Amino acid sequence: MMNRKFLVYIVAFAAFLGPFTQTIYTPVLPEVASQLHSTSFVVNLTISVFTLFLAIMQMIYGPLTDSKGRRKVLLFGISLYVIASVGCFFSETIALLLVFRALQAIGIAAGSVVAVTVISDLFDGKERGQAMGTFQMLVSLGPVLGPVIGGFLSGLFNFHSVFLALAATGMVVLVFNYLYLKETKPDSVPAGRFQLRDFAAILQNRIGSSIIYLGFIQYYVFYNFLVFLPNILTDRYGLSAEQKGLVFLPMSLGIVVGSYFGGKIQARIDGEKLLVLMTYLNAISVLFFLIFYSVSLPWLLAGIIFFGLFLGLSLPVQTTILTGAFTHNRATAVGAYNFFRYMGMAVSPIVGSLFYHIGGYVLVYGFIMFVFLAFALLLSRRLLGTQAKKFAP
């Protein structure tokens, strides 16, 4: 008999590797450009390309996981990820690094789809909400611990060392999932052929579209912080790579604490109400950051802690509601949700840079605050206005 809590941890670590790998060398992007004799624009592409393939593969792995099963898809993905990480380690040109970063993303993209689906297979009701809280708590460490660990490894050795660490970590995750993860796909779920209208049905559903679009906005904002914060810390506060990595820790703790309690309080507070409230509070936290980031480092830290806390509180609620609304094609629904989240990550550096060149940080974060407030209003009408109804895909 499988230990369900243990399985939550081993599939969560597979999902953790995606955002962790995505951001692990963001503090040393200038050093990467220098060592590979490239430009900052091309080096930034190694993050955008990774994110783009991470997003696209969600739309492929979701239906595959529904039709072929959870175990096969995950083991294949992690294996490809390990091979690609070794390739990144040996890359001496920016072209090779771009190719292997794309392969890394194609492999590890399976992690988040399979992990959420496995947890939904194993748990129901309040237990599912708590398990999602544990899952989101672990995964949320990825995008913020990445810069912290990457900064220290690059400072001690060089940026190539981060890829060797990723390959070793991926191998450990692969071994544990190979040994302990059994197939969890319910026998009652048919192995039907995927059709494009399956995605259309999810996006036409009020629950599905509301949560998917919220995920896009939240991760667009999150990656604006990850991309622009190192520049703020360098230009205004003169921090080193290691120090910049440490600044991300408070945001990480905020997300972790929020994810933990977001899983717990679903048993006491209605999920739809919690999502709407957290969306409004996220907008307020962005306004707080915009006003105080240049005042002092402690005020800057307070702003990113507030954002991380409110983001974390909403994450397990989103996946719990989404997987509950789609029972027969939940992996496809999770794939669509992740696709839009990762697209938010992918377009964030591009759109954010455009806004920055036009109006600086005021326009970058002012636009974010406006979008958050507008969507919070829409979300309150779509979710709270239909709360008494039974949602069906």
N, C-alpha and C positions, 0 to 999 in steps of 0.2 A: 504493500500500500504506500503510495507516494505521500511524503510529508509536504502538505500544501504550502505551508509558510516558507519552507526551504526552497521550494520551486519558485515562489515569488522573488526571492533574492537572486537566484541564478539567472532567471530570465530578465530581471530588472538590470543586472549588470551587463547583459548583452545590449539592452536598450541604452544604458548609460554610456556605452562606448561611442555611440553616434555623435551626440553633442560634445562629448569630451574630446574626441578626435577633431571635431570641427574647429575648436577654439584653442587648442593646446599651445599653438605658437603665436597667437595674436600679440602678446607683449613684445615679441622680437621680430616683427615684420620688417623693420628697417635692416636688421642684421641679415635676415634671409635674402633680401634684395641685394645687399652688398656681397655676400658670399657667393651667390649664384649669378652675379653680374647682371642683374635685371633691374627693372623699375618697380616702384611701389604699386603702380597700377596692375602690372602683370602678377606680382606676388599676391595682391589682394584677390586676383582671379582664382588662386589656389583654394581660397576659402569659398568664394562664390560658386566655383565649379563643383566642389564637394557638396555644398548645400543644394545645388540644382539637381545633381544626380540622387542625392538623398531624398529629395522631394519626388522626382519622377518615379523612382523605384517603389514608393509607397503605393502608387496606383497599380503596380504590377504584383508586388508581394501580397497585397490585400486579397485580391481574388485567388492567387495561388494558394495562400494559406487557407482560404475557405474550401478550395477544391482538393488540394493535394495533402493537406494536413499541416500541423504546426512544426513537428520535430524535423522533418526533412528540409523544410524551407530555412529554418533557423541554422541548422548545422552547415548547410551549403553556404549561407551568407557569412557566417563567422569564419569559415575556412578561407573564402575568397578575401576577406578582410585581412587575415593574418598574412597571406601571401603578398597582398598589395602593400601592407605596412613595411614588410622587408624590402619591397621594391622602392618605397619612398626613402628608406634609410640609405640605399645605395645610389640614389639619384644625385647626379652631379650637375645637371642642367635643369633650368626651370621647365623646359618642355617635358622631360621625363617626370618631374615632380607633379606636373599637372595631370599626366596620364595616370600615374599610380594613385593620386588623390581621388580621381574619378572612380577608379576600381575599388579603392577603400570604401567610398560612399555606396557604390553598387552592392558591395557585400554587407556592410553593417546596417544598411537600410532595413534589412529583415528584422533587426532586433526589436524595434519599437512596435511594429505591427504584431509580431508573434507574441511578444510579452503581454501586451494588453489583452489579446485574444485568449491566451492561456489562462490569465487571471480571471477573465470573464467566464471561461469554461469551468473553472474550479470553484468559484464562489458565487453566491447569490445574496440578494438583499443587503442587510447592514454589513455582513462579512465582506461583500464585494467592495463596498465603500471604504472599509478599513484597509483592505488589501491594496486598493488603488492608491490610498494615502501613502502606504509604505513604498509602493512602486514609484510614485511621483517624487517622494522624498529622496529616494536614491538616484533617480534619473536626473533630478534637478541639480544635483551636485556636478553633473558633467560639464555644462557650459561655463561654469564659474571656477571649478577646480582645475579645468583645463589650462587657463592662463596662469594660475598659481603654480602648478607643477611644471608647466612648460617654461615659465620664467626661471625657475630654479635649475631645471635640467640644462637649459640653454646657457645659463650663467656659469654653471660648473663645467660643462663640456662644450657642446655646440648644438645648433638647432637640429642636426641629424639625430642626436641621441633620443629625442622625443619619439621618433618613429620606431626605434629599437624597443623602447619601453612599451609602446602601443602593441607591437607584435607579440611581446612576451605576455602582456596582459590579455590580449585576444586569445592566445593559446590556452591560458588557464581557464578562461570563460568557455572555450570550445570543449575542453576536456570535461568540465563539470556538467555542461549540458548534454554531452554525449553519454555520460555515465548515468545521469539521474533524470533527464527529461524524457518522459514517455509521451506517446501521442494522447492528446486531450480532446481532440475533436469529437463532439457527441455523435453517436451513431444515427441520431434522428436528423442530423443535418445532411442533406443530400450533396453529393459531389457534382453539382451542376456546372454547366459551362458558363463562363462569365460573359455578360453582355454589357455594352456601354450604357444602356439604360439603367443598369443597377446603380451607377454613380448618379445619374440624373434623378432617380427616385430619392436618393439620400439627400441631395441638394434641394429637392422640392419639399422635403419634410421640414416642418418648422423647427423641430428639435435639432435635426441634423444640420440644417443650414445655419442656425443661430450659433451652435457650438463651433462649427467649422470656421465661420467668419470671425468669431471671437478669438479662436486660436491664431488665425492669421494676424490680427491686429496686435495681440499680446506679444507675439514673437517678433513682429516687425519692430516694436518698441524695445523689446529686450535686446535685440541685436544692435539697435542704435546705441544703447548703453555700452555694449561690449566693444563696438567699433570706435566710438568717439571718446569714451572715457580715458583710454590710454593717452590720447592727444591732450586732453584737458589736464591730466595728471603731469604730463611732461611740460607743457607750455606754461601752465599757471603755478604748478607746485614743484617742478624740477625733480620728479621721482625717478629712481632707477628701474630697470626691468623687474628686478626682484620685488621692489617696493610696490610697483604698479600691480604686480600679481597679487600681493597681499591685500590691496584695496578691494579686490573682488570678493574676498572672503565674507565680509559682512552681508553683501547681497546674497551670497550662497547660503549663509545661515538663515537669512530671512526667508528664502524660498524653501529650505528644508523644514524649518519650523512651521511655516504656513502649510506646506504639503501634509505634514504629520497631522496637524489639527484640522485641516480640510477634510481628511479622511475620517476623523473622529466625529466631527460635529454634524456630519450628514444625517446621523441618527436623531439629531435634535432640531436642526434647522432645515427648512425646505431648501432643496438644492437650487431650484430656479431663483428663489429670493437671494440666496447667497451669491450666485453668479452675478446678478444685477448689482448688488451692493459692492462686490469686489471690483466690478468694472468702473463704477463711479469713483471708488477709492484709488484705483490705479491712475485715473485721470488727475485726481488731486495730488497724488504723489509726484507725478511728472511736473505739475505746476510748482510744487515745493522745490524740486530739484532745480528747475529753471531759475527760480528766484534766488536760491541760496548757494548754488554750486561754486560761485566765484567769491563767496564771503569768506569761507574757511574750509579746510579739509574735513573737520568734524561735521559741519552742516551738509557737505556733499555726501558724506557717508550716511547721514540720517536719511537723505533723499532716496538713495539706492536701497537702503534697508527697508524703507516703507514700501517701495515698489516691489521688491522681492517678496516681502511678506504677503501682500495682497495678491500677487501673482500665484504664489504657492498655495494659498487658501483655495483658489478657484480650480487648480489643475485636476485634483482627484475627483472633484465634483463633475467636471466636464466629461471625463472618460467613463465615470459611473453612469451618468445619464445617457450618454451616447450608446454605450454597449447594451444598456437596458432597453433602449428604444429599437435596436436592431439585433434580433436574436439569430436569425438564419443567415445573415450576411454581415456579422459583426466585424470580421477582419477587413472586409471591403469598406465598411463605414470608418473604421480606424485608419485604414490606408488613406481615405479621402481627407480625413481630419489631419493626419500627419502631413499629407501633401501640401495642404494650404498653410499649415504652420511653417513648414520648411520653405515654402515660397515666400512667406513673410520674412524669414531669415535671409533668403537669397536677395530679395529686392531692397532690403533695408540699407546695406552699405551704398548701393547705387543711388537710390532716391535720397537718402540722408545726405550723401555727398553733394548732390545737386542743390538741395535746400541750403546746405552749409555755405556753398559758394555764393548763393544769392543773398542770404540774410543771416548767416552765422548760426550760432546755437539757439538764438531766440526763435528763428524760423523752424529749425529742426525740431525742437521740443514743443514749440507753440502749436505746430501742425499736429503733433502727436496728441497733445492735450485736447485739441478740438475734435479729432477723430474719435478718441476715447469717449468723450462726453456725448457726442452724437450717437455713437453705437450703444452706449449705456441706455439712452432714451429709447432707441429702437428695440433693444433687448427687453426692456421692461414691458413694452407693449406686446411683443411677440410671445414671451414666456409667461409673464405674470397674467396677461390677458387671456391665456388659454390654459391656466393651471388646473382647472377642474376637469379638463378633458383627458381622455385616455389616448396617449400618443401611439401611433402605429406607423411603421415605415411604409 
